[in-house]
Amino acid sequence: MSEQASVPAADTPPVRSGAAAFIFVTILLDMLALGLILPILPKLVESSSTTTLRRRRGFWTVGTAWA
């Protein structure tokens, strides 16, 4: 039974150290893009629409495209 419990080191996959860096860079870029669009979005939607309904629709459209 002890032979089944021990697993040779060759069968274990290597640890990937680049995964954490990739996730960090992805989150960093996402936060940077969000930080750029938040100050610009209200003025952009206001300038392109005339009524409140169109402004709401503009925010929803941009938000949906962003997601």
C-alpha positions in Angstrom: 0.0 0.0 0.0 2.9 2.4 0.6 3.8 2.1 -3.1 0.5 3.6 -4.2 0.7 6.5 -1.7 4.1 7.7 -3.0 4.1 9.5 -6.3 7.3 10.0 -8.2 8.5 13.5 -8.7 8.5 13.2 -12.5 4.7 12.9 -12.6 4.0 16.2 -10.8 3.6 19.2 -13.1 6.0 22.1 -12.7 4.9 25.2 -10.8 4.2 28.1 -13.1 5.5 31.4 -11.7 4.3 33.5 -14.6 0.6 33.0 -13.8 0.5 35.5 -10.9 2.4 38.1 -13.0 -0.1 37.7 -15.9 -3.1 38.1 -13.6 -1.5 41.2 -12.0 -0.8 42.8 -15.4 -4.3 42.1 -16.6 -5.9 43.7 -13.6 -3.5 46.6 -13.8 -4.5 47.3 -17.4 -8.2 46.9 -16.7 -7.9 49.4 -13.8 -6.0 51.8 -16.0 -8.6 51.7 -18.8 -11.4 52.1 -16.3 -9.6 55.1 -14.7 -9.3 56.7 -18.1 -13.0 56.2 -19.2 -14.7 57.2 -16.0 -13.9 60.9 -16.2 -14.5 61.1 -19.9 -17.8 59.1 -20.2 -20.3 61.6 -18.7 -19.1 64.5 -20.9 -19.0 62.3 -23.9 -22.5 61.1 -23.5 -23.8 64.6 -22.7 -22.3 66.0 -25.8 -23.8 63.4 -28.1 -27.3 63.3 -26.7 -30.0 65.9 -26.0 -32.5 64.2 -23.7 -32.2 62.4 -20.5 -33.5 59.1 -22.0 -30.8 59.2 -24.7 -28.2 59.9 -22.0 -29.3 56.9 -20.1 -29.3 54.8 -23.2 -25.8 56.1 -24.0 -24.5 55.1 -20.6 -26.0 51.6 -20.9 -24.7 51.2 -24.4 -21.1 52.1 -23.4 -21.4 50.1 -20.2 -22.5 47.0 -22.1 -19.8 47.4 -24.7 -17.3 47.8 -21.9 -18.3 44.6 -20.3 
